[in-house]
Amino acid sequence: MSAMLLPRLLVAAPASGAGKTTVTFGLLEALRQRGLRPAAFKCGPDYIDPLYHREVVGARSGNLDLFFTDDARARSLLARGAQGCDVAVLEGVMGFYDGLGATSVVASSYDVARATGTPVVLVLDARGSSVTLAAVARGLATMRPDAHVAGVILNRCAEALCARVAPVIQELSGLRVLGCVPTCAAADLPSRHLGLVTAGELDDVRARVAQVARTMARTVDLDGLLAVADEAEPIVEQPFRSPRVAADPVTIAVASDRAFCFYYEENLRMLRDMGARVAPFSPLDDEALPAGAAGLYLGGGYPELSASRLAANARMRAAVADAVAAGMPVVAECGGFMYLLDAIQDDRGERWPMVGALPGVARDEGRLRHFGYVTLRADRDGLYGPAGTELPAHEFHYWHAADEGGDFTATRPTRPDAWACGHTSATMVAGFPHVYWPAAPACAERFVRAAVAYALAHGIPRDGGAPCSRS
C-alpha cells in the first residue's frame, strides 16, 4: 500500500467570528488563481461553507467530522475528496479546541488536525489587540503536544500594524506570522441564524471572494502557507469508496435549487459509487421528476424562504405526492421533510400548501428546540434498517412541525435527554435529522437497493433504454 502525499493545512481560530471562513475562501481562490487545484473540507456537519467552496471557488469540497467517523475513515475520506488536487484547505469549526457538548475536544478542529496529521494555521482577530495575540497563539499551540500549530494570520489588521507586531508575536509565541488580512467590506458576508446566507443568494459573491483573494495575494505569504501544507503527514489509508450494488444504473432524483441545497458531497458520491445516476431537479421550477427516476432525495435547505413559489408549483407537488404514494423510495431531511408536509406557515401566519405526503404544518417557533449531534435508534423496521439500528446524526433548525414523527428515538451524546422523531417505512425516511452516510454505509446501500427494486417493479429501464437487470 503506497502512502498518499497530500499537501494540506487547517485554518482554525480561538473562537467563531475570528475570520477563518473569510481566510479560507480567500486562500482557496488565491491558490486557484495561481493555477493550483485546491480541495476544501469543512470540519463538522455544516453545509453552507462547502457550498461556497464548490459554487464560488470551484474547489472540490466535503466534510470531515469525528462524531460521525473514526480517525481512519476521516483520513480515507480526505484522501478520496482530494484526489486529483494539488493542495487541500480544511476549514475549522468554532474555537480550535471546542468539541462535543462544549466540554470536550472530541470532533473539534484540533481533533481533525490530530486525526489527519494536518498542520494548523491560526487566524487571530487583531482588532483591539497586539502583543496579547502572542499569548493567545502560544497557548493554543502548546495546550496539546499534538496540536500541529505551524503559523498565524492576523485578520482585520492593517498592513502597517502587522509589519510592526509580527516580529514580536513570532518571538514570544515561537510561531511564524504568515501575513494579515486588512479589514474590507468584501469580507463581510451576511449571515442568518443557520450561518452564512447561501452562495446563491448573493449576486456579487464571486466578486467579493475574488477581491479578498487579490488582497491576500499581496498581504499573506502564500509560499509560506504552501510550505506549511507540505509538512502534512502522508495518508496511508486508501481513498474511501463504496462498493457497487446496482448492476445497472438506477436514477435517483435529487432536489437541487435555492430551496434545497444542503447535501453532504460524500453522500452523493456514495450514491454514484453504488451505481446510481444522481439526477438534479428543481421543486421550484420543474414540473416533473427526472425521467426514469426510481428514488427521491429531498435534502435540507430553506424551503420556508421560497414557500410561495413551492406552493405555486402544483404540478411538482403532485408529482412528488404521486411518487411517494406509489412507493418510490424517498429520503427527506429537514427542509425536504418540511416539503413533504401538508403546509408551511410563514411568519405572517399564512399557510402555503406543500406535498401533503405526511400530515402536519411546519412553522417557525423562534428558537432552536433540538440542536447538535444525536444518535438515532430506529424503533421500527424501515428503509435504513431494522428496529434497533443506531445512526449518528445531526439536527439544527428553527422550524418545527406539529407531527415530527415517532419512529426513531434521538439521544444526545453528552446529555441524558431523549425524544421521538422521524417517520420511516420500507420505502421512506423523513424527519429533521441529517445522516452522514459514510458513518452508516448500509443506509445508502439500502436506499439504492430499494430504488433498484422500484425500477424493476415499475418497468423503469436503466440508462440507455434496456430493461433493468435483476443480477
Secondary structure, 3 states (H helix, E strand, C coil): CCCECCCEEEEECCCCCCCHHHHHHHHHHHHHHCCCCEEEEEECCCCHHHHHHHHHHCCEEEEECCCCCCHHHHHHHHHHHCCCCCEEEEECCCCCCCCHHHCCCCCCHHHHHHHHCCCEEEEEECCCCCCHHHHHHHHHHHCCCCCCEEEEEEECCCHHHHHHHHHHHHHHHCCEEEEEECCCHHHCCCEECCEECCHHHCCCHHHHHHHHHHHHHHHECHHHHHHHHCCCCCECCCCCCCCCCCCCCEEEEEECCCCEEECCHHHHHHHHHCCEEEEEECCCCCCCCCCCEEEEEECEECHHHHHHHHHHCHHHHHHHHHHHHCCCCEEEECHHHHHHCCEEECCCCCEEECCCCCCCEEEECCCCCCEEEEEEEECCCECCECCCCEEEEEEECCEEECCCCCCEEEECCCCCCEEEECEEECCEEEECCEECHHHCHHHHHHHHHHHHHHHHHCCCCCCCCCCCCCC
